[in-house]
């Protein structure tokens, strides 16, 4: 007789979810026992790394990923990156073990007291099945919930004694749509506003990349002869950054953002919230006289926008409809922005000099994963992302995501057969949040290259302290960290890089290697402005 465990693995096969990210615990062993040969268990040393690896994998593959956590403590360990998965709109099925049903009334050790509440509010659905036999169908519902817009993580708490129970007949496979078209009447309103606009501007967000709509985004920009900004603090690149219409990333404070849009009478925002703000710098949300039109597939984003008129619809389908209906603009295209001046090469390197060197040696098909907050402006200034699905970071603002996410992306590139080179830029502060992820990369022989700008401080927090006039904050310096020794201890190739030429040689070698490579680069300790 088939067991619940047998039926659940069959459902996972049907869904194509044969890769499981996790760190095994006692309450998960009944599910993991006699692990099927056609499944791949990606072993992380910490649940936070497991969640971020699954997130990176799901985004790069464009399909949901499965991460298996250890009851309440393991779910707690993974919560920071679960928050990021929620903000990233990453479809994840998160399963966690639960104690034996016969003992739950006693609240034994490792029982999850309120399993459906613990991961809230950062999952779309949380459930502990009422019967063991409901688990396979619950997995199907979890998948359908995770992939529908806005995509996001879901959570299942699964008692450890359920797996050996006899199964009901297997649930019938089914599918759900994951895109929906905009309301035609409101779409017509948007077309009329754009057609009558004197000086429109486009603000594209990560939804453009998630929906595979770069070419349509370019077509609309050229049809409207409009400049293009990336929405503030984007977790994905949204537009070819060497295109003459591209202006950069909007500042993520209220007053400065409105100032950047001054002179435009219509602001069309597609695939982003309005707007992702931090820190608080007061001002109007828009320049005087401007009207905002908002396209999103997320009803919550539409509801909480402080200004503008929102249209619910898939970003890609809506961009296509707008491009087909908006008449070509009778005005010249925007002039290209000036290229940044070549930075001076000093010892140690400035952040700009480091990233200019990285750009000079960047692989043509490269994927960038970054988590270096204090150096982000320099990175985006010097290194242009010109291909879809080529830039990933955390939407939440929480650290500890980038390094394991890069490993998930690299594994996805291998599994998909594309083999695109993956380079992570991880600040020396961020590096230590999920550093144990390097071990997984080494065990999987992934040739991911991790560039670590080393300034021995939380420079981003020093920048916030300067902005908010909060001197004397403790714990902002990071002396005595040996990145080379730590990376070597996890099985990585590693060497300190101090010059642009050395970076090029080391990067090329790392991308040809059969294991991860960590390249710490000493940089200037100057603290850049937060804005």
C-alpha positions, 0 to 999 in steps of 0.5 A: 500500500502506498504511504503518504510519503510515497504519494507526496514524492509522486506529487513533487515529481509531477510538479518538477520539484525534484531538488530539495534545499535544506538542513536535516533535522530529527522531525524531517528524517521520516520524510527524507529517509531512503531519499529517492535517487531521482531527487537532489538534496542540496545540503546547507549548513544553516536554514537561512542559507537554505532559504536564500539558495532556494530563492536564487534557484527559483528566480534563475530557473523561473519555477518554484523551489522547495526548501525543507526546514527543521520545525520551529527553531529551523523556521526561525533560523530561516525567517530573515531570508523568508522575509526577503523571499516575500519581498522578492516575490519568489515562489517557494514551497517551504515545508517544516517538520512537526512533532508527532501528533500523539504528543502535540498536546503535551508540547514536547521538545521541538513542537511548533506551538503555532506552526501556521502563525510563526512564518506570518505575515511573510507567506501567502498561505500557511497550513498544517494538514488536518489529516496525514492523507491531506499532505499531497493535495496540500502540496498541490495547493501550495504550488498553485498559491505560490506561483499565482501573482503576486508570487511568493512563499508558502508554508506547510507544517508536516507532523513526522508521524504522517509520512508512514500513514496509508495514502488516499488515491493520488490527487489529480494533477492540475494547473493554474494561470500565472498571468492576467491581462489589464482591464481594457477600459482602464488601459484605454484611460492610460493610453489617452493620458500617455498620448496627451503627455507633453513629457512622460517618464517611465519607471520600470521595476522588477516585475518587468524582468520577472515577466520577461519583458525587456524587449517590450519595455524598450519598445514602449520607451522608444515609442514614447521617446521617454527616458527610463528610470529603474524604480528605487532599490530594485532587486532585479535589473529592468532595462538595458543600462547601456541604452540611450534612454536609461537614466539610472536608479531613482533615489529611494527617499521621498524628496530626492525621488520627486526632485529626480522626476521634476519636469515630467507631467506623466510618470508611468510606473510598471512592475514596482511599488510606488515607491520603495522608500528609505530613509525618510527624507520629507517632500512631495511624492511627485513634482508639482503638476505630475500625474502618476500611472501605476501598473502592477500585478500585486493588489497590495501594491496598488492599495498602498500607493500614496499617489496615482492611479493603479491598473492591475495586470501582468507587467509584460502583457500590459506593456505589450498592450500599451505599445500597441495602442500608444501613438508614436511620440512626435518629439526627439528621443532623450539625449544619452546621459554622460558616462562616468569619468574613469576613476583614479586607481589608488592603493587601496582601490576606491569602490569605483575603481574596483567596479570599473575593473570588474566591468572591464573584465566582465564576462559577456553572459555574466550574472551579478548577485550583489549584497554590498550596500555601502558600495551599491551606488559605485557598483551600479555606476560602473557596471552596466547590466544589459541582459535580462535575468542578470542581476539579483539582490534582496528586496527586503534590505536584510543582509545574509541573502546574497552569498547563498542566493548566488550559489542557488543561481549558479546551481540553477544555471548548471541544472538548466544547461545554460552555464552562465558565469555567476559573480557575487559582490558581497561586502565584508560585513554581509559576507559573514551573515551566511558565510557557511553557504560557501561549503555547499558551493564547494561540495557542489563544485560550483565555479561561482566567484565571490568578490569581497570589497573589504573596508573593515566596517559597516560603512552603510550604517556609518552613512546612515549615522551621518545622515541622521546625526546619530554619532557614537553608535557602537559595533560599526567596525569589523577588525580582525576578520580573515576572509582568506582563512575563512574561505579556505576553511570551507573549501574555496580557492581564495587570494587577496586582490589589490590591482585592477589587472590582478582582478582580471586574472583572478576573475578569469581563473575563478570562472574556469575553476571546479570550485568557488573562488573568494577574492577579497579586495581591500578598498578605501574606508571612505564612507559614501553618502547614503543618498 
